C-alpha cells in the first residue's frame, strides 16, 4: 500500500471535497483524484462516493479512514519519541499495561523486575481496563498486559495468556474496626463494612459467590477499581480491605492493619498477556521468570 495515497484520502475525507484538500496540500485536484483512484484499486472497493456537489465516505472508506488515522498518529509518536530521546537510542523501550483492578503492590513488584536488567530500560506504563489494554496490545502499542484474568472468550484479539501465579485472598482491618467485631472469622464479616474490589474484578466476582456459600452479608460501603484508594480507606478504618495473601505482611506493616483471615478456596490469578506465544522481550522474560520463581512461588 502506498501511504502517500492513504494520506491524500485522509485529507479529502476530513476536508469533505477534493478541491478543499487540494488547496490544503498545494496540489491539483486532478493529482489528488488520481492518487485516490489508485488507492481504491489497491483495496478493491470505492472509498468515496459523489453526493450532489460533494463527496461522502463509503462504509469501506470509514474503515480505511480509522486505520489511516491510527497509522499517521503512530508515525507522529515515532517522530516525537526520536526528538525527545536523541541520545537514548541504546535504551530498551518497554511498554506495559496494567489492568486497574490489579493491587498496586503486586503491579509494582512485577513491573519493577523489568528495571533490574543490566541494560537501561525506558518504561511506559498504562493503567486501564482490560478491553482497552488489549486493543492497544493488538495495535502493538504495548509489549505486555498484566491482568487478573486470561483473555476473555468474547475478545477477538490474537494474543496469548501466560500464567504468572496465584495468591490467596485475605481480609484486613484497622485495629479500631477489629475491636467492634463481636464474633470470629469469617462470621465477623457479616454486616461489617467492606471495601469491595470493582465489579469487573475477577476476585470480586469470586468473593460474591463465596459470601453466598457462607451465608454472609457484608455491608459494602464502596467498590473500588483503584486498589490504592481502597487501601487508603482501610488505613483510616472506613472498612475491611480485600488483598492478596502473598503480601499480607507488607499490607499490615504499610497500612497499620491486621489480617482477619483468608477466603478459603478463593484465589487471585495473575497473567502476562502478549502477542507472542513464545516470549522474547527481555523485560517480559524477566517478569514471568521472577514472578513464578519468587513472588508466586509455592511456600
LUMZARO-282874 format. One record per residue (C-alpha): residue in one letter; x, y, z. Coordinates in steps of 0.02 Angstrom, whole numbers, plus 32768, in hexadecimal, padded with zeros to 4 digits. Layout:
@res=a px=X py=Y pz=Z
...
***
This chain:
@res=x px=8000 py=8000 pz=8000
@res=x px=803E py=80AD pz=7FD4
@res=x px=8030 py=8117 pz=8071
@res=x px=8034 py=81B8 pz=800D
@res=x px=7F90 py=8182 pz=7FBC
@res=x px=7F4D py=815B pz=8069
@res=x px=7F7C py=8209 pz=80A7
@res=x px=7F25 py=825D pz=8014
@res=x px=7E87 py=81F8 pz=8034
@res=x px=7E89 py=8227 pz=80ED
@res=x px=7E9B py=82DF pz=80C0
@res=x px=7E08 py=82D8 pz=8045
@res=x px=7D9D py=827B pz=80C4
@res=x px=7DBF py=8300 pz=8147
@res=x px=7DAB py=8394 pz=80CF
@res=x px=7D0B py=8351 pz=8080
@res=x px=7D41 py=8373 pz=7FCD
@res=x px=7DD3 py=835B pz=7F57
@res=x px=7DDB py=8416 pz=7F34
@res=x px=7DF2 py=8448 pz=7FEB
@res=x px=7E70 py=83BB pz=8006
@res=x px=7ED3 py=83F1 pz=7F6C
@res=x px=7EDF py=84A2 pz=7FB3
@res=x px=7F1D py=8461 pz=8059
@res=x px=7F9C py=83ED pz=8008
@res=x px=7FCF py=8469 pz=7F80
@res=x px=7FAC py=83E9 pz=7EF7
@res=x px=7F36 py=83E8 pz=7E64
@res=x px=7E8C py=8395 pz=7E79
@res=x px=7EB6 py=8321 pz=7DE7
@res=x px=7F52 py=82E3 pz=7E41
@res=x px=7EF4 py=82BC pz=7EE1
@res=x px=7E63 py=8268 pz=7E85
@res=x px=7EDE py=81FA pz=7E26
@res=x px=7F39 py=81C8 pz=7EC7
@res=x px=7E97 py=819A pz=7F1E
@res=x px=7E61 py=8134 pz=7E88
@res=x px=7F03 py=80D1 pz=7E95
@res=x px=7EDF py=80B4 pz=7F4F
@res=x px=7E30 py=8075 pz=7F27
@res=x px=7E79 py=7FFE pz=7EA7
@res=x px=7EF5 py=7FC0 pz=7F28
@res=x px=7E70 py=7F9A pz=7FAB
@res=x px=7DF2 py=7F5E pz=7F2A
@res=x px=7D5D py=7FC9 pz=7F5A
@res=x px=7D20 py=807E pz=7F4D
@res=x px=7D4C py=80EB pz=7FE3
@res=x px=7CF1 py=818A pz=7FAE
@res=x px=7C4B py=81A5 pz=7F54
@res=x px=7BFF py=8241 pz=7F05
@res=x px=7B6E py=8293 pz=7F5F
@res=x px=7B30 py=832E pz=7F05
@res=x px=7BC5 py=839F pz=7EF0
@res=x px=7C25 py=834F pz=7F7C
@res=x px=7C6A py=82A7 pz=7FB2
@res=x px=7C37 py=822C pz=803A
@res=x px=7C9D py=81A1 pz=8086
@res=x px=7C64 py=80EF pz=8064
@res=x px=7C60 py=806B pz=80ED
@res=x px=7D05 py=8027 pz=80AC
@res=x px=7D47 py=80D9 pz=80AC
@res=x px=7D1D py=80EE pz=8165
@res=x px=7D7B py=804E pz=818B
@res=x px=7E14 py=8088 pz=8129
@res=x px=7E0B py=8135 pz=8177
@res=x px=7E11 py=80EB pz=8226
@res=x px=7EAE py=8089 pz=81FD
@res=x px=7EFB py=811E pz=81A4
@res=x px=7EE5 py=818D pz=823D
@res=x px=7F38 py=8109 pz=82AB
@res=x px=7FC8 py=80F2 pz=8230
@res=x px=7FF2 py=81AB pz=8224
@res=x px=7FD7 py=81C6 pz=82DE
@res=x px=8055 py=813D pz=8302
@res=x px=80CD py=818C pz=8285
@res=x px=80BF py=8233 pz=82E1
@res=x px=80E3 py=81DB pz=8386
@res=x px=817D py=818B pz=8339
@res=x px=81C1 py=8235 pz=8301
@res=x px=819F py=8281 pz=83AB
@res=x px=81F4 py=81F0 pz=8404
@res=x px=8290 py=8202 pz=839A
@res=x px=8296 py=82BF pz=83B7
@res=x px=827F py=82AE pz=8473
@res=x px=82FF py=8223 pz=848A
@res=x px=8388 py=8241 pz=8408
@res=x px=840D py=81FA pz=847B
@res=x px=83A8 py=8169 pz=84C0
@res=x px=83A9 py=80FA pz=8426
@res=x px=8406 py=8076 pz=848C
@res=x px=837A py=806B pz=850C
@res=x px=8301 py=7FDA pz=8504
@res=x px=824E py=8019 pz=84F8
@res=x px=81CE py=7FBA pz=855D
@res=x px=8115 py=7FE6 pz=854E
@res=x px=80AA py=7F8F pz=85CF
@res=x px=7FF2 py=7F9A pz=85F7
@res=x px=7FAE py=7F6D pz=86A3
@res=x px=7EF6 py=7F45 pz=86BD
@res=x px=7EB6 py=7FC5 pz=873B
@res=x px=7E6F py=7F3C pz=87AB
@res=x px=7F1E py=7EF7 pz=87CE
@res=x px=7F59 py=7F25 pz=887F
@res=x px=7FDD py=7FAD pz=8871
@res=x px=8058 py=7F4C pz=88DC
@res=x px=804C py=7EB6 pz=8868
@res=x px=805B py=7F26 pz=87CE
@res=x px=80F6 py=7F7A pz=8815
@res=x px=8149 py=7ED5 pz=8844
@res=x px=8130 py=7E94 pz=8794
@res=x px=815B py=7F30 pz=8730
@res=x px=81F3 py=7F56 pz=879D
@res=x px=8245 py=7EB6 pz=875E
@res=x px=8255 py=7F04 pz=86B1
@res=x px=82BE py=7F92 pz=86F8
@res=x px=8340 py=7F1C pz=8743
@res=x px=8386 py=7EE3 pz=869C
@res=x px=843E py=7F08 pz=8678
@res=x px=8411 py=7F7D pz=85E8
@res=x px=83B1 py=801F pz=8606
@res=x px=82F5 py=8017 pz=85E7
@res=x px=8280 py=80A3 pz=85B3
@res=x px=81D8 py=806C pz=85F9
@res=x px=812C py=80AC pz=85C9
@res=x px=80A1 py=806F pz=863D
@res=x px=7FE5 py=807A pz=861B
@res=x px=7F5B py=804F pz=8697
@res=x px=7EB3 py=8031 pz=8642
@res=x px=7E25 py=7FB1 pz=8639
@res=x px=7E53 py=7F0C pz=85E7
@res=x px=7DF2 py=7F27 pz=8544
@res=x px=7E4B py=7FCC pz=8521
@res=x px=7EF5 py=7F81 pz=8549
@res=x px=7ED6 py=7EED pz=84D6
@res=x px=7EA8 py=7F65 pz=844A
@res=x px=7F4E py=7FC0 pz=8463
@res=x px=7FA9 py=7F19 pz=8468
@res=x px=7F5A py=7EE4 pz=83C3
@res=x px=7F9B py=7F86 pz=8374
@res=x px=804A py=7F5E pz=83BA
@res=x px=8046 py=7FF9 pz=8427
@res=x px=8068 py=7F8B pz=84BE
@res=x px=80E5 py=7EFF pz=84D8
@res=x px=808A py=7EB3 pz=856C
@res=x px=7FE5 py=7EB9 pz=85CA
@res=x px=7FE2 py=7E81 pz=8680
@res=x px=7F33 py=7E45 pz=86AA
@res=x px=7ECF py=7DEC pz=8732
@res=x px=7E7C py=7D7F pz=86AE
@res=x px=7EAA py=7D2A pz=860B
@res=x px=7E6C py=7D6C pz=8564
@res=x px=7DAC py=7D69 pz=8565
@res=x px=7D5C py=7CF7 pz=84E4
@res=x px=7CF6 py=7D8B pz=84A5
@res=x px=7D92 py=7DEC pz=8471
@res=x px=7DD0 py=7DCA pz=83C1
@res=x px=7E84 py=7DFE pz=83DF
@res=x px=7F0E py=7D88 pz=83A8
@res=x px=7F75 py=7D80 pz=8446
@res=x px=7FB0 py=7D01 pz=84C5
@res=x px=7F97 py=7CF6 pz=8583
@res=x px=802D py=7CBE pz=85EA
@res=x px=8001 py=7C8F pz=869D
@res=x px=8073 py=7CE7 pz=8719
@res=x px=8030 py=7CA0 pz=87BA
@res=x px=7FA5 py=7C97 pz=8839
@res=x px=7F87 py=7CE3 pz=88E3
@res=x px=7F07 py=7CC7 pz=8969
@res=x px=7E92 py=7D54 pz=899C
@res=x px=7E95 py=7D9F pz=8A4B
@res=x px=7E30 py=7E1F pz=8AAD
@res=x px=7E84 py=7EAD pz=8B0D
@res=x px=7E3E py=7F2B pz=8B8A
@res=x px=7E7D py=7FBB pz=8BF3
@res=x px=7E8E py=7F98 pz=8CB0
@res=x px=7DF7 py=8004 pz=8CDF
@res=x px=7D8B py=7FA6 pz=8C63
@res=x px=7DC6 py=7EFD pz=8CA4
@res=x px=7D92 py=7F2E pz=8D55
@res=x px=7CDF py=7F42 pz=8D18
@res=x px=7CDA py=7E8F pz=8CD4
@res=x px=7C6E py=7E29 pz=8D49
@res=x px=7C93 py=7D7E pz=8CFD
@res=x px=7D21 py=7D1D pz=8CB1
@res=x px=7D52 py=7D0E pz=8BFC
@res=x px=7CFD py=7CFD pz=8B80
@res=x px=7C5B py=7D28 pz=8BDE
@res=x px=7CA1 py=7DD2 pz=8C0E
@res=x px=7C8B py=7E02 pz=8B57
@res=x px=7BCF py=7DF6 pz=8B63
@res=x px=7B85 py=7EA7 pz=8B62
@res=x px=7C35 py=7EEE pz=8B71
@res=x px=7C6C py=7F7F pz=8B01
@res=x px=7CCA py=7F39 pz=8A6B
@res=x px=7D37 py=7F8E pz=89E9
@res=x px=7D10 py=7F21 pz=8951
@res=x px=7D76 py=7F0E pz=88B1
@res=x px=7D1C py=7F55 pz=8819
@res=x px=7C98 py=7EEF pz=87C0
@res=x px=7D0E py=7ED0 pz=872C
@res=x px=7D8E py=7E82 pz=879F
@res=x px=7D9E py=7DC5 pz=8794
@res=x px=7DBC py=7DBB pz=884F
@res=x px=7D23 py=7E24 pz=8872
@res=x px=7CB5 py=7DAA pz=8813
@res=x px=7CFE py=7D14 pz=8870
@res=x px=7CE7 py=7D68 pz=8918
@res=x px=7C2F py=7D88 pz=88F8
@res=x px=7C17 py=7CCD pz=88DB
@res=x px=7C7C py=7CA5 pz=8977
@res=x px=7C0E py=7D18 pz=89E2
@res=x px=7B74 py=7CBE pz=89A2
@res=x px=7BB8 py=7C12 pz=89CC
@res=x px=7BE5 py=7C4F pz=8A7C
@res=x px=7B3D py=7CA9 pz=8A93
@res=x px=7B9B py=7D4A pz=8AB6
@res=x px=7B54 py=7DF5 pz=8A8D
@res=x px=7BDB py=7E79 pz=8AA2
@res=x px=7BA8 py=7F2F pz=8A94
@res=x px=7C02 py=7F6B pz=89F8
@res=x px=7C31 py=8020 pz=8A18
@res=x px=7C90 py=8034 pz=8975
@res=x px=7CCA py=7FDC pz=88D7
@res=x px=7D76 py=800B pz=8898
@res=x px=7DCD py=7FF4 pz=87F2
@res=x px=7E63 py=804D pz=883D
@res=x px=7EAC py=7FDF pz=88C5
@res=x px=7F18 py=806F pz=8906
@res=x px=7E7C py=80D4 pz=8930
@res=x px=7E2D py=803D pz=8987
@res=x px=7ECC py=802A pz=89EF
@res=x px=7EC2 py=80E0 pz=8A27
@res=x px=7E0E py=80C5 pz=8A61
@res=x px=7E45 py=8029 pz=8ABF
@res=x px=7ED6 py=8083 pz=8B11
@res=x px=7E5B py=8104 pz=8B54
@res=x px=7DE8 py=807C pz=8B98
@res=x px=7D5A py=8097 pz=8B1C
@res=x px=7D47 py=7FDF pz=8AF3
@res=x px=7D93 py=7F33 pz=8AE1
@res=x px=7E11 py=7F23 pz=8A54
@res=x px=7E23 py=7E93 pz=89DA
@res=x px=7ED7 py=7E6E pz=89A8
@res=x px=7F4C py=7DE5 pz=8968
@res=x px=7F88 py=7D6D pz=89ED
@res=x px=803A py=7D6B pz=89A6
@res=x px=804C py=7E20 pz=89DF
@res=x px=7FF9 py=7E0E pz=8A8A
@res=x px=8091 py=7E45 pz=8AEF
@res=x px=80B3 py=7ED8 pz=8A7E
@res=x px=7FFE py=7F13 pz=8A83
@res=x px=7FF7 py=7F06 pz=8B41
@res=x px=8098 py=7F69 pz=8B57
@res=x px=8075 py=7FED pz=8AD2
@res=x px=7FBF py=8011 pz=8B00
@res=x px=7FC0 py=7FEC pz=8BBA
@res=x px=7F38 py=7F67 pz=8BA7
@res=x px=7F29 py=7EB3 pz=8BDF
@res=x px=7EF8 py=7E19 pz=8B7C
@res=x px=7E50 py=7DD1 pz=8BB1
@res=x px=7E5C py=7D31 pz=8B4B
@res=x px=7E5A py=7CE6 pz=8A9D
@res=x px=7DCA py=7CC2 pz=8A27
@res=x px=7DE8 py=7C08 pz=8A1B
@res=x px=7DDB py=7BCA pz=8969
@res=x px=7DDF py=7C79 pz=891C
@res=x px=7E7C py=7CA2 pz=88BB
@res=x px=7EBD py=7D33 pz=8856
@res=x px=7F12 py=7D05 pz=87B2
@res=x px=7F8F py=7D71 pz=8756
@res=x px=7FB9 py=7D68 pz=869E
@res=x px=8035 py=7DB1 pz=8624
@res=x px=7FDE py=7DCC pz=857C
@res=x px=8048 py=7DE3 pz=84DF
@res=x px=8034 py=7DD6 pz=8424
@res=x px=80BF py=7D54 pz=8426
@res=x px=80A3 py=7C9E pz=844D
@res=x px=815C py=7C90 pz=8475
@res=x px=8196 py=7D24 pz=84DD
@res=x px=8230 py=7D7D pz=8499
@res=x px=822E py=7E2D pz=84E4
@res=x px=82B4 py=7E32 pz=856D
@res=x px=8244 py=7E93 pz=85E6
@res=x px=81B3 py=7E1A pz=85D1
@res=x px=8229 py=7D86 pz=85E9
@res=x px=826A py=7DD3 pz=868B
@res=x px=81BA py=7DF1 pz=86CD
@res=x px=8176 py=7D44 pz=86A5
@res=x px=820D py=7CE5 pz=86E7
@res=x px=821E py=7D48 pz=8789
@res=x px=8163 py=7D46 pz=87AB
@res=x px=815B py=7C89 pz=879F
@res=x px=81FB py=7C67 pz=8800
@res=x px=81ED py=7CED pz=8887
@res=x px=814E py=7D54 pz=889D
@res=x px=80D1 py=7CC7 pz=887E
@res=x px=8144 py=7C35 pz=88A7
@res=x px=80ED py=7BAC pz=890E
@res=x px=8115 py=7BB9 pz=89C7
***
